[in-house]
C-alpha cells in the first residue's frame, strides 16, 4: 500500500470502529468519510476489498462491511438458567453474551469464565451476542449449604439437598473425609469436585460443619448466612482485644479533643436499637442561622489499623440485620458498649458541626475529634409524639428538650426543601418488619413508619455526610466517597420511551439526564394510577450506589460530594473515613500524607461495596424466606394487591404487607393472555382485559414454598380488570425469543446488579387452552426468588439507608 492508501485504510477502519455495533455499506462509509464523489468511491471499494483479504473487515450477506474484532478472550460472570443455558455479564455497557447449554463447559451460576464470541450481536435486529465458555477461571461456589440425606452409594455416605433453584439439576454427594451428619441436619460442605463432561450434574465434597437440625429454630436463617459466606464468628484474637477495652474513657483519651459534654445532645433511634452511633443537637443562632451538630461514635479510636479487630471488621464490611438477630461488624463489647452513645456516659466521638442558613446552605463547619455525653436516649416514636402529635404527656416528660426538637423540625424542613430544589429524588417505598415468636416463626409483618423524626435524622445525617465529603474533596487529598453515578444513557432512553406510553414528555436533554428531570416526572404522576409503575421503572433504570476513591457525585441525592461518615459501628467505610480525618489533621495534607491512603483506597472501596451487596442479598434472602413462611398460615385466603411486575409468564403482585408472589399465566384461565412488550402488559386476546404495573388486583393464595421463597396466587377478580384496544404485536410463536436464538435481555435491566434471570416458570409449554393454542404452563418451580432479588432493594440506591 502507498502512504495515501494506508491513510484511507486507517480512516475506513476508524469509521467502522466508531460504528462497531452495526454493518455499513460502501456508500454509507463514503458519506461518513465525506468522500461521496465517484472518483473517491472507487479507492474506497478497492481498499475495503484489501482490508477483507487482510482479515480486518468482514462482509455480511447483504454486502455490508463491519470491523473484525480481534478474538481477545473475554472474562465475565456466568449467570445460569435452570434449563441449562446461561448468560455471561462482562461489561456494564455491553449486552450480556448468551451461552447455549452445550457451550457452558459445565460452569455453575456465579463462576468467573473466559468466553469466545461465536456470533456477534446485531442491535438493529435486537440480537445479543452468542458465545461459548472456554475456561472456568474461578469457581463461585467453594462450599455448599443444604440438608443432608443418607444414601447407599459407593464411596459416598450421603447427599446434600441443594435449595438454590439454579442448582436444582445437580446432585451433591458427600464423601467420608469430613463429618458424618445425621439425616435432616443442615450442613456446610466444601466442594472438592465440580461438574465435568463425564459427570455433568454431579458435585462432591466433605461436610465441614453441622449448622443444626432443619427444624431447629434459627437454623433456616443461619443457612442463609452460611450460603452467602457472611462471616459470623469473631476470631479469638479479636475477641481478646475487644475484652481488653476499658468500659470508661480515661483523661488521657480526652486530651486534644473538643469538649461538648455540656451541649444537650440526644440520640434518636428505633426502640429496639442497642448500638447508638450518632447523636444530634441543634439551636438557632443570633444571626438567623442554625447550628447543627452531628456527633458520631469514634470507632476508629478502638479499631486500629492492622489489629485483629480491624481485620475482622474489614472482612465483614457491614453489620447484617436478619429478622430477629444482627450479625455485627464489631463485637458487642464495642458496638453495644464503649462505642454506643448511651445516655449520661462520656464517649469519644467524631463531630461535624455546621452553621446552616435559612436557605439550607452550610456556610461554616468544623470536623474533628470530640468528647460528648448524650443527654437523652430518644426514640422515633417519642420525638414524633412531640413534633407531630404534640402529645402533652410526652412533651411534659421531655419539657427541657421540646424547644430543641421544634428547632430540629424547622431545620429539617429547610434542608429537605434545599435538597428538593436541587433535584434530589425521594422514593417512599414501604419497608417491612417481620415479627417472630420464640421459635423464630413469623407471626406478623408490620410496615415501618417513616414519619418526621425518621426523616429528620436522615436529613441531618445527609448534611453531615455531604459536608465531610465537600471538605476533603476541596483539600485535594485521597478520600473514600459514596457515589451514585448518572444513569446509563440506553437505560434512560428506554425509560423515556416507556413514559411516552402515558403521554409523559420529559423536558431537557435525554443525553444529559439530571436528578431534577426525574423529580419532575415523579411530580407529574403523583396520585395518578401509573405512579407506582413509573417509580418502579425509574428505579430499574438507575445505577447502584457504591464506594469509590473518586468523587463521582450522588445522582439520587443530587449531591456533588457525598461520603459515609455517620455509622462506623455498622459500616467499615465510615470507620475508614474517620481514620483519614484524624490522620490528615495530625500529619497535614502534603504528599507524604496523601501517599498513606492513595494506593489502598480503590481496593477498600471495591471490597466494602462487595460486602455491602452481600449483606443486602442476605437480608433480602432471609426476609423473603420469612415472608413465605408467614404466608404458609394463610393459604386459601384472599388479599388486596398491586401488580409489581409483568412478565411473559405472568404477573408478580405485592400485598399491602410487602409480600410478593406470582400469578402464573397458567392460572389466568379466563382468557388467552399475551405479552405486549412495548406497554409491559398482559392483554387478553378475546376479552381484552389488560394487566400492567401498578394496577390494583385481588388475589387468592394458592401455594407457598419457603425453601424456594415462592408464593403463588390466582386472580380473584380478573373480570374487573380494565379493557384495552391494544393488540399484541406478534403471535405467540416463541415467547422466549426476541433475538432469534432463544434468549432475551429483556430482564437484564431489571436490577442494578444486572443479574440475568429468565424465570423458569416461563419455560414449559403445556396444557392446551380452549382455543387450541398452546400456552405456558409451569411444571418446574421457577426462580420467583430471583425476581424478588431483582425487584427489591432499589430504594437503597436512592435513599441512603441508615441501618
Secondary structure as the mmCIF struct_conf table of DSSP 4:
data_model
#
loop_
_struct_conf.conf_type_id
_struct_conf.id
_struct_conf.beg_label_comp_id
_struct_conf.beg_label_asym_id
_struct_conf.beg_label_seq_id
_struct_conf.end_label_comp_id
_struct_conf.end_label_asym_id
_struct_conf.end_label_seq_id
HELX_RH_AL_P HELX_RH_AL_P1 UNK A 3 UNK A 18
TURN_TY1_P TURN_TY1_P1 UNK A 19 UNK A 21
BEND BEND1 UNK A 22 UNK A 22
STRN STRN1 UNK A 24 UNK A 24
HELX_RH_AL_P HELX_RH_AL_P2 UNK A 26 UNK A 32
TURN_TY1_P TURN_TY1_P2 UNK A 33 UNK A 34
BEND BEND2 UNK A 37 UNK A 37
HELX_RH_AL_P HELX_RH_AL_P3 UNK A 38 UNK A 53
TURN_TY1_P TURN_TY1_P3 UNK A 54 UNK A 55
BEND BEND3 UNK A 56 UNK A 56
STRN STRN2 UNK A 57 UNK A 59
TURN_TY1_P TURN_TY1_P4 UNK A 61 UNK A 62
BEND BEND4 UNK A 63 UNK A 63
STRN STRN3 UNK A 65 UNK A 67
STRN STRN4 UNK A 74 UNK A 80
TURN_TY1_P TURN_TY1_P5 UNK A 82 UNK A 83
BEND BEND5 UNK A 84 UNK A 84
STRN STRN5 UNK A 86 UNK A 89
TURN_TY1_P TURN_TY1_P6 UNK A 92 UNK A 93
BEND BEND6 UNK A 94 UNK A 94
HELX_LH_PP_P HELX_LH_PP_P1 UNK A 95 UNK A 96
STRN STRN6 UNK A 97 UNK A 99
HELX_RH_3T_P HELX_RH_3T_P1 UNK A 101 UNK A 103
BEND BEND7 UNK A 104 UNK A 104
TURN_TY1_P TURN_TY1_P7 UNK A 105 UNK A 106
HELX_LH_PP_P HELX_LH_PP_P2 UNK A 107 UNK A 108
TURN_TY1_P TURN_TY1_P8 UNK A 109 UNK A 110
STRN STRN7 UNK A 112 UNK A 119
STRN STRN8 UNK A 122 UNK A 122
HELX_RH_3T_P HELX_RH_3T_P2 UNK A 123 UNK A 125
TURN_TY1_P TURN_TY1_P9 UNK A 126 UNK A 126
STRN STRN9 UNK A 127 UNK A 127
HELX_LH_PP_P HELX_LH_PP_P3 UNK A 128 UNK A 129
STRN STRN10 UNK A 130 UNK A 138
BEND BEND8 UNK A 140 UNK A 140
BEND BEND9 UNK A 142 UNK A 142
STRN STRN11 UNK A 143 UNK A 153
TURN_TY1_P TURN_TY1_P10 UNK A 154 UNK A 155
STRN STRN12 UNK A 156 UNK A 162
HELX_RH_3T_P HELX_RH_3T_P3 UNK A 165 UNK A 167
TURN_TY1_P TURN_TY1_P11 UNK A 168 UNK A 169
STRN STRN13 UNK A 171 UNK A 174
HELX_LH_PP_P HELX_LH_PP_P4 UNK A 175 UNK A 175
TURN_TY1_P TURN_TY1_P12 UNK A 176 UNK A 177
BEND BEND10 UNK A 178 UNK A 178
HELX_LH_PP_P HELX_LH_PP_P5 UNK A 181 UNK A 182
TURN_TY1_P TURN_TY1_P13 UNK A 183 UNK A 184
STRN STRN14 UNK A 185 UNK A 193
BEND BEND11 UNK A 197 UNK A 199
TURN_TY1_P TURN_TY1_P14 UNK A 200 UNK A 201
STRN STRN15 UNK A 202 UNK A 213
TURN_TY1_P TURN_TY1_P15 UNK A 214 UNK A 215
BEND BEND12 UNK A 216 UNK A 216
TURN_TY1_P TURN_TY1_P16 UNK A 217 UNK A 218
HELX_RH_AL_P HELX_RH_AL_P4 UNK A 219 UNK A 227
TURN_TY1_P TURN_TY1_P17 UNK A 228 UNK A 229
BEND BEND13 UNK A 233 UNK A 233
HELX_RH_AL_P HELX_RH_AL_P5 UNK A 236 UNK A 244
BEND BEND14 UNK A 245 UNK A 245
BEND BEND15 UNK A 247 UNK A 248
HELX_RH_AL_P HELX_RH_AL_P6 UNK A 251 UNK A 254
TURN_TY1_P TURN_TY1_P18 UNK A 255 UNK A 256
BEND BEND16 UNK A 257 UNK A 257
STRN STRN16 UNK A 258 UNK A 259
TURN_TY1_P TURN_TY1_P19 UNK A 261 UNK A 262
BEND BEND17 UNK A 263 UNK A 263
STRN STRN17 UNK A 266 UNK A 269
TURN_TY1_P TURN_TY1_P20 UNK A 271 UNK A 272
STRN STRN18 UNK A 278 UNK A 284
TURN_TY1_P TURN_TY1_P21 UNK A 286 UNK A 287
BEND BEND18 UNK A 288 UNK A 288
STRN STRN19 UNK A 290 UNK A 297
HELX_RH_AL_P HELX_RH_AL_P7 UNK A 299 UNK A 302
BEND BEND19 UNK A 303 UNK A 303
TURN_TY1_P TURN_TY1_P22 UNK A 305 UNK A 306
BEND BEND20 UNK A 307 UNK A 307
HELX_RH_AL_P HELX_RH_AL_P8 UNK A 308 UNK A 316
STRN STRN20 UNK A 318 UNK A 318
STRN STRN21 UNK A 320 UNK A 322
TURN_TY1_P TURN_TY1_P23 UNK A 323 UNK A 324
STRN STRN22 UNK A 325 UNK A 327
BEND BEND21 UNK A 329 UNK A 330
HELX_RH_AL_P HELX_RH_AL_P9 UNK A 332 UNK A 332
HELX_RH_PI_P HELX_RH_PI_P1 UNK A 333 UNK A 338
TURN_TY1_P TURN_TY1_P24 UNK A 339 UNK A 339
BEND BEND22 UNK A 340 UNK A 340
STRN STRN23 UNK A 343 UNK A 343
TURN_TY1_P TURN_TY1_P25 UNK A 344 UNK A 344
BEND BEND23 UNK A 345 UNK A 345
STRN STRN24 UNK A 346 UNK A 356
TURN_TY1_P TURN_TY1_P26 UNK A 358 UNK A 359
BEND BEND24 UNK A 360 UNK A 360
STRN STRN25 UNK A 362 UNK A 373
STRN STRN26 UNK A 374 UNK A 374
BEND BEND25 UNK A 375 UNK A 375
STRN STRN27 UNK A 376 UNK A 379
HELX_RH_AL_P HELX_RH_AL_P10 UNK A 380 UNK A 387
TURN_TY1_P TURN_TY1_P27 UNK A 388 UNK A 388
BEND BEND26 UNK A 389 UNK A 389
HELX_RH_AL_P HELX_RH_AL_P11 UNK A 392 UNK A 397
TURN_TY1_P TURN_TY1_P28 UNK A 398 UNK A 398
HELX_RH_AL_P HELX_RH_AL_P12 UNK A 399 UNK A 422
TURN_TY1_P TURN_TY1_P29 UNK A 423 UNK A 423
STRN STRN28 UNK A 432 UNK A 436
TURN_TY1_P TURN_TY1_P30 UNK A 438 UNK A 439
BEND BEND27 UNK A 440 UNK A 440
STRN STRN29 UNK A 442 UNK A 447
HELX_LH_PP_P HELX_LH_PP_P6 UNK A 448 UNK A 449
HELX_RH_AL_P HELX_RH_AL_P13 UNK A 452 UNK A 473
TURN_TY1_P TURN_TY1_P31 UNK A 474 UNK A 476
STRN STRN30 UNK A 481 UNK A 483
STRN STRN31 UNK A 484 UNK A 484
HELX_LH_PP_P HELX_LH_PP_P7 UNK A 485 UNK A 488
HELX_RH_AL_P HELX_RH_AL_P14 UNK A 489 UNK A 500
TURN_TY1_P TURN_TY1_P32 UNK A 501 UNK A 503
BEND BEND28 UNK A 508 UNK A 508
TURN_TY1_P TURN_TY1_P33 UNK A 510 UNK A 511
BEND BEND29 UNK A 512 UNK A 512
HELX_RH_AL_P HELX_RH_AL_P15 UNK A 515 UNK A 525
TURN_TY1_P TURN_TY1_P34 UNK A 526 UNK A 527
BEND BEND30 UNK A 528 UNK A 528
TURN_TY1_P TURN_TY1_P35 UNK A 529 UNK A 530
HELX_RH_AL_P HELX_RH_AL_P16 UNK A 531 UNK A 540
TURN_TY1_P TURN_TY1_P36 UNK A 541 UNK A 541
BEND BEND31 UNK A 542 UNK A 542
HELX_LH_PP_P HELX_LH_PP_P8 UNK A 543 UNK A 545
STRN STRN32 UNK A 546 UNK A 548
BEND BEND32 UNK A 549 UNK A 550
STRN STRN33 UNK A 554 UNK A 554
TURN_TY1_P TURN_TY1_P37 UNK A 555 UNK A 558
STRN STRN34 UNK A 559 UNK A 559
BEND BEND33 UNK A 560 UNK A 561
BEND BEND34 UNK A 566 UNK A 566
TURN_TY1_P TURN_TY1_P38 UNK A 568 UNK A 570
STRN STRN35 UNK A 571 UNK A 571
HELX_RH_AL_P HELX_RH_AL_P17 UNK A 572 UNK A 587
BEND BEND35 UNK A 589 UNK A 590
HELX_RH_AL_P HELX_RH_AL_P18 UNK A 591 UNK A 631
HELX_RH_3T_P HELX_RH_3T_P4 UNK A 632 UNK A 634
TURN_TY1_P TURN_TY1_P39 UNK A 635 UNK A 636
STRN STRN36 UNK A 638 UNK A 647
TURN_TY1_P TURN_TY1_P40 UNK A 648 UNK A 649
STRN STRN37 UNK A 650 UNK A 655
TURN_TY1_P TURN_TY1_P41 UNK A 656 UNK A 657
BEND BEND36 UNK A 658 UNK A 658
STRN STRN38 UNK A 660 UNK A 664
HELX_RH_3T_P HELX_RH_3T_P5 UNK A 665 UNK A 667
TURN_TY1_P TURN_TY1_P42 UNK A 669 UNK A 670
BEND BEND37 UNK A 671 UNK A 671
STRN STRN39 UNK A 673 UNK A 676
TURN_TY1_P TURN_TY1_P43 UNK A 677 UNK A 680
STRN STRN40 UNK A 681 UNK A 684
TURN_TY1_P TURN_TY1_P44 UNK A 685 UNK A 687
STRN STRN41 UNK A 689 UNK A 689
STRN STRN42 UNK A 690 UNK A 691
TURN_TY1_P TURN_TY1_P45 UNK A 693 UNK A 694
STRN STRN43 UNK A 696 UNK A 705
TURN_TY1_P TURN_TY1_P46 UNK A 706 UNK A 709
STRN STRN44 UNK A 710 UNK A 715
BEND BEND38 UNK A 716 UNK A 716
HELX_RH_3T_P HELX_RH_3T_P6 UNK A 718 UNK A 720
BEND BEND39 UNK A 721 UNK A 721
STRN STRN45 UNK A 723 UNK A 723
BEND BEND40 UNK A 729 UNK A 730
BEND BEND41 UNK A 732 UNK A 733
TURN_TY1_P TURN_TY1_P47 UNK A 735 UNK A 736
BEND BEND42 UNK A 738 UNK A 742
TURN_TY1_P TURN_TY1_P48 UNK A 746 UNK A 747
HELX_RH_3T_P HELX_RH_3T_P7 UNK A 748 UNK A 750
BEND BEND43 UNK A 751 UNK A 751
TURN_TY1_P TURN_TY1_P49 UNK A 752 UNK A 753
HELX_RH_3T_P HELX_RH_3T_P8 UNK A 760 UNK A 762
BEND BEND44 UNK A 763 UNK A 763
STRN STRN46 UNK A 765 UNK A 768
HELX_LH_PP_P HELX_LH_PP_P9 UNK A 769 UNK A 769
TURN_TY1_P TURN_TY1_P50 UNK A 770 UNK A 771
BEND BEND45 UNK A 772 UNK A 772
STRN STRN47 UNK A 774 UNK A 776
BEND BEND46 UNK A 779 UNK A 780
HELX_RH_AL_P HELX_RH_AL_P19 UNK A 784 UNK A 791
BEND BEND47 UNK A 792 UNK A 793
TURN_TY1_P TURN_TY1_P51 UNK A 794 UNK A 794
HELX_RH_AL_P HELX_RH_AL_P20 UNK A 795 UNK A 798
BEND BEND48 UNK A 799 UNK A 799
#
